[in-house]
């Protein structure tokens, strides 16, 4: 069963562009979603459905910069 979470970043680096969302449920291999940084830093964030056994979401940049941030899923 999946769980719906909302990801919202308070800031992003200057080279941050499009991002892909992964979870630790499968070792960060299958994308759970993708969006642009403006949506993640917006007031409403980005809703994404992730597996119920996921405990960490990885937001990984797909542009020039390939850095990522791991965010614990909290209830």
N, C-alpha and C positions, 0 to 999 in steps of 0.2 A: 504494500500500500504506500502511496506517496503522501508527502506533506507539502503544503503550500507555504512558502516563506517569502518575505520581502527583503531584498537587499538594498541598503541605502548607504552610500559612502558620504562622509562629511567633506572630503576633499580628494583630489586626484592630481597626479603629477602632470607637468606641462606636456609630456610626450604621450600621455595616455590617450588612446583612441578607441577603437572597437575592442570589446572584451568578450571572452568566452567564460561561461560558468561551469565549473566541475565540482564533484563532491568526492569525499574520501570513501564512499561506499564501494567504489570499483577501482580505487587507486588513481583517481583523477584522470581517467582515460576517456570516458564517454561524456560529451558535453550535455549539460542539463539545460543550457540556454545560451543565448548570446544577445548582446545589445551594445549600444553606444554609451560612452561614459556620461554624457549629459543626462541620460535617463537615470543612471545610478546615483548621480549627485543631485538630482531633482528632489523636490519636496515629497513626492510620493514613492520614490525608489522604484525597484524592479521586482515584480512578483515572479517567482519561478517555482515549479513543482520539482521536488527532489525526492529520492527514495527515503522511506521511513527510517532506514538504518544509517542515514548520513548524519554525521556529527560535525563535519567541517565543510564549508563551501570555499572553493578557490576561485577568485576572480583574476583571470589572466589576460593581460593585454595581448592583442594580436597584431598590433602595428609595428612601428619602428622599435619601440621598447617592448620587451617580452617579459617584463617583471610581473609578479603576481602577489596577491595578498591572500592569506588563509584566514577565514572568519569562522569562529565557532558558532554553531547553531544553538541558540538559547531559546527557552520557552518562557 
